[in-house]
Amino acid sequence: MSDRPLPPPPDGHPRWPVVVVGAGAAGMMTAIHAARTGVPVLALESARKPGAKIKVSGGGRCNVLPSAVDEGDFHTEGSTKAVRKVLRSWPLEDVTGFFADDLGIPLKVEDTGKVFPVSDRSGDVVSALLRAVDRAGATLATAATVADVVRGVDGFTITMADGGTVDADRVVLTTGGLSLPKTGSDGAGYRWARALGHTVLPRYPALVPLLTDAGSWDRLAGLAVPARLTARAPKVVWEGEGDLLVTHRGFSGPVVLDASHRVAAPWGSGTTLTAAWTPDGGTTDWDAHLQQGGPRPVAAVLRDTLPRRLADHLCGLADVDPSTTLGALRREDRKRLVTLLEACPLPVTGTEGYRTAEVTGGGVPLAEMSTTTLESRVVPGLHLAGEIIDVTGRLGGYNFLWAWVTGRLAGVAAAETMTDAGSATG
């Protein structure tokens, strides 16, 4: 259904020149830049209020961008060179300028390198994008649920949930993924892309908290501590540093979310995670530190650097009595303790799933699109942008950057193709 009857194509057009399916981050950016070319654009959004995922991001503050970027900040099963080419189509400094100057959203860079609105209100970002959609002249239909997208001889037919249809010359799929279903994400775009002939790589929750049911880690729930994580499969496949949060169900925090795709992906089976505890910046030589001897208890020495609960927990995992003095610490006990301090196994048994995942891994391969237009190499006239593509950024505004950049690229390309076609026939 829709809030109101869907508008017919503009006068002189047998079909809508460009229809954008989905009005999230990528969809609104697509509609803005496509409509600014002067081509009529219709954006279809299933929710009554667009931008739900933007509004809940960053704890309601919206980490709109990173402050620095390269292709190494993204994961894809395809070519990182292709990712770099897409990102360079709209350099980060230009995207930042668009938000600050064009949309009128003052931005700030925090110590973490993340970029937020000065207001710390994600709603300001959504409102500014909606105003820009309106100023550009795009038509936005909300509560407009799409049931199917089919390619015909003369273009596309989009069937709505209420049985109505919309005809389009070009379609841009910006339907997002499966993450945070409470915001309306249902993965329908993958189904349509596959039916149209695209490959859809296995999808999985990414940037997601991890679960454990071993090692009594739940006793440390609420503990936050800097750590360096290493993923092995069996060789080292990823390393990262940041805050780790122990929850009642497992592990979270920025460094865990960044590591999560290594164990959540279908190809991540058998991948192990270990943590080096680094509250002091990771400079402690634990083996030498514990060989000093003397009357101080082991737990007291660990507590000089580590939170009390973590120090006691590691002693328990090592089967070392916390009251044992350094002078009485046996070599084999010291070795076990050092291993847990420098490469502590995190017994991951799963993830919290799409319910809390910030993004979906996998999706439509970038190789099946032109990197200069994001037009499908499989289905002429179809463009894709945002989370539906098999490119996943790390935590810190990178997935929004991907949405903004790909939305602009697909929107401009789809519209300019229609402009060129009109010039050729005019």
N, C-alpha and C positions, 0 to 999 in steps of 0.2 A: 504494500500500500504506500501511499504518499500523503504528505500534508495537504496537497492540493493536486488537481489534475496536472499531469506533466505537460509542459508547453509544447506545441508543435514546432517543427523546424522553422526558422525565420523565413520571411518572404524571400522567394527566389532560390530557396534551397530545398530539394526534395528530401534531404536527410540532414540531420545535424552534422556539420563538418567534423567536429571533434566531440566525443563523449568521454568523460573521465568517470570511471567506476571506482568510487571510494573517495571520501573527502577528509582523509586524515592528513598527516604531515605532508606526505608525498603528493596526495591528491590535490590539496589546496594549492601547493606550489605549482603543480602542473596546470591547474585551471588559471591561476594568475598569469603565468607566462604565456600560455597558449592564447588567452583572451587579449593580452596586450598587443598581439600582432594584428588585431582587428577581425580575426576569424570567430564566428559564433561558437561558443563552447557551452556544453551542458555537463554539469557535474552531478552525479547521482550518489547520495549518501543514505545508507539504511537507517542511521540513527537520527533522532529528531534534533539533536544538538551535536554538530561536528566537533572533532578534536578531543574526544574523551581521553584518548591515550596521551595526548600532549598535556592535558590538564593534570593527570595523575603522575606524570613523570617528575623525577627529581624530588620526590616527596612534596609535590605540589608547587615546586619552584621552577621546574623545567630547565634542565641543563641543555640549553638550546644548541650549543656548539662546543667543540674543543678549541684550545688556543693554538694548537699546532697539530699537524697531521702528515702522515705518509702512508703508502699502501700497506706497510707492515702493521698498521693499526687495525687491519681488517683480515677476516678469514674467508676464504672461498675455496671450493673444490676446483675452481678453474684457474685462470691466469691472473697473477697479481699485476702483470703489466696492463691487462685490460682494466683492472680496477683503477690503476694509476691514471690511465687515459681518461676514464670517466671523471675522476676527481678533478683532473686538471681542466676539464671543460668549464668549471666555475671555481676558481681558486678560493681558498678559505678566506683570504682577506676581502674578496669581493662579496662572499656570502655574508661575512660579518658586517660589511658596509650596507648591504641590502637590509639587514635587520635593524641596524642602527639608524640609517638615513632614510631609506625608502619606507620601511614599516614604522619608523619612529619609536623603536624600542631601545632605550638606553641599556647598554650591556656592561657587565663587569667581569673581570677575570679573577677567579679566586686562587688561593695558594696552590690548590690541587691542579691548576691548569684548566679547570672547567669554566665555561662561560655561561653566565646566568643573566636574566633581566635584573636590572638594578632594583626593581620593585619586588623581586623574589615571588612574583605571582605568575604562575603558568597561564592563568586566564587572560593575562594581558597579551600573551603570544597568540592565543587562539583568536581573541578579539581583533588583533591587528591583521592577522591573516584573513579573517572573514571580511574585514573592511577592504582589504586589498583585492579580494575576489570580486567584491561588489564594484569597486572603482574600475576594475579592469573590464567590467561588462559581462563577466561570465554569469550564466544562470545556474544557481544552486538549488537542487531539489532535495529536501530532507525527508526522512521517513520514506525513502524511495528504495525499496528492497529489490535487488536484481535476482532473478531466478536462473537466468541462463544467458550466455553470449554465443551467438552463432555467426559464422562467416558465410555470406552468400556471394552471388555473382557480382552484385553492385555495391557491396559493403557489408555492414554488420546489422543484425537484428538482435536487440536486447529485449528479452522477455522479463517483465516485472512480476513480482509475486502476486499481484492482483490480476494478472492476466493481460495487462496492457503491454504494448510494445513501443520501443524507441528504435528508429533507424539511424545509422551513423555511417559516415564515410570512414572515419578512423576512431579507434577505441584505445584508450590508455587504461590499463589495469593497474590501479594503485590500491589494491584491496588489503594490503598488509598481510599478516601471517596468522598464527594460531595463539600467539602469546597474549596474556591478559584478556581472556575471553569476556570478563566483566565489562570491558570497554566496547564490546561488539565484534571483536575479531572472531571469525569462524572458519577461515581458510578456504572460503568458496572460490577465491581467485585461482587457487591451485587446480581445483577441479575443472574450471573453465579453460585454463591454459592447457591442461592435459587433453581435454576433449578437442581442443583446436589443433592439437598435434605436437605440443611441446613436451619435452622431458620434464619431469618434476623429481628432483633428487630427494631422497629421504629427509624428512623434516624432524627437528628435535628442539626441545627447549634450550635456549642459550641465555647467558647472563642470568643464571638461576641458582638459588641456594641449593646446597647439597645435603643429602640425608645420611645418617649413620645410625646403626643399632648396636654398635660394638664399642667397647672400651670405656663405657660409663662417661662419655663426653658430656652428657646432659647435665652432669653435676657442675659443669663450668658455664652453664647457660647465662648469657649476659656479658661474658668476658670478651673484651675487645683488645687485641694486641697486634702490633706490627709483626709481619711474618714474610718470609720469602718462600714461595711455593715452587715446587718442581714437579712436572708431569713426565712420567717415563712410560715408554711402550715398546720394548723395554728401554730403548735409548731415550735420552732426554729429548722431548718434543716441545717443551714449553717451560719458561721460567718467568716469574713475575713477583713483584713486591707490593705490599700495601697492607691495609688493616684487615685482620681476620676477626670475625665475630662468631663466637660459639652460641648456638641456639639450643632450644629444648629438643630439636629434631636433628641437628647436625651443624653445618658450617655455612656462614654467609660472610658478608663484607666485600668490599671492592675486589680484593685479590682473589677471593673464592669465585666471585661471579665471572671474573675474567678467565679463570681456569676451567670453569664449568663445561664449556663446549668440548674440552678435551676428553671428558668422561661421559658427557651426555650424548655425543654424536654416535651414530651406529658404528662407525669405524673406531670409536674410542673404547670398545670392549677390551678389558685387560689393562687399561691404562691406570697407573697408580699415582697417587699424589703424596708428596712428603712436604713437611714444613720445617724450615729453620726459623727459630724464634729470634727476632731482631729488634727488641726494644731499644738497644743501644746503637742501632745502625748496623748490627751484624759484625761488630769488630771483636767480639770476645773469642778467644781461643779456649774453648771449654775444656779440652783435654789438659792443657797446661794449667788452667785455672783450678781444676779439680785435683791436680797433683801437688798443690802447694803444701799439703800436710797441715798439721796444727789441730787445735781443739774445736774449731767451729763446726757446727752441724752442717751437713750437706744442704739441707733445706734452707738454712739461713744464708748460705752462700748464693744459692740460686735466687733467693728472694731479693738479693741486692740488685738484681737485673730484671727478674721476671715477676709478674704478679703472683701473689701468694698462692692463689688457687691453682694456677698453672704449674708453679714450682712443685707443689705437693702432688699434683696429678701425675707429673712426669716421674717423680720418685716412685709413685705407685705402679705406673706402667713398667718401670725398670726393676720393680721388685727390690727397691732399696729403702731401708728404714730411714725416714727423713732425719731422725736424730743421730744417725751415724756421723761421726766426726770425719773430717778430711783425712786425718792421720790413720783412721781405721778403715777407710774405704778400700775395698779389695779391687784389684785391677779389673777383673771381669765385670764387677758392678759398675765401675767407672766407665768402662767401654760401652756398656748398655745405655748408661745415662747420657753419655756424649752423643751416641747415635740418635737418641730421642730429642736432644737439644738441637742437633744440626740437620737431621733428616728424619723427623718424626712421621711415621706413616699415619695418614688420615684415612680411616677405614670407611670409605664412601660406599654406600649401598644403593644409591639412587639420587634422584633430584625431586624437587617440589613440583616439577612439571610446568605445563603452560600457565597454570593458575597464577604463578608468581614470576614466571620468566619475563624478562624485559624485551626479548626479541626471539624470533624463530630462526634457527639455523636451517640450512638447506634451501630448497626451492627451485625456481627455474634457472638453469645455467646461464650465466652471462654470455657464454660462447654462442648461445642461440639468438643473440641480439647483436645489432650493430652497435659498436661502442661510441659512434659519433651521433646516433639518433635514438638509440634504444628501441629501434623498430625490430620486430621479430624477423629472423631469417626464415622462419617456418610459415608465418601467417602474414602476408602483406597487409599493411594498414593497422596492424596491432603493435602497440608500444607497451612497455612495462616499466614500472618505477617503484622504488622503495623496497620494503621488506620482502615482497614476493620474489625478488631476485636472490640468488644464492651468494649473498655477500653479507657478512655479519661483522659489525664493528665492536671494538672493545668498549668497556664502560667509560663514560666521560663525554658524551655528546656526539660520538662518532656515528651512531646509527641515525640520529637526527640529521647530521651532515649528509649522510648517504641519501636520506629521504629528500632533503632540500635540493641537492645537486642533481639527482636522477629525475626528480619531478620537473625541475626547470628544463633539463636536457630533453626529456620526452615531450614536454608540453610545447616548447619552441619548435622542435622537429616536426611534430604532428601538425601543428598549425601552419608552419611555413610550407610544408608539402601541399596543403590545401590552397595556400596563397599562390604557389607556383602553378598548381593545376588550374586555378581560376584564371591566371594570367595567360596560360597557354590556350585556354578555350575562349578567352574574351576577345 
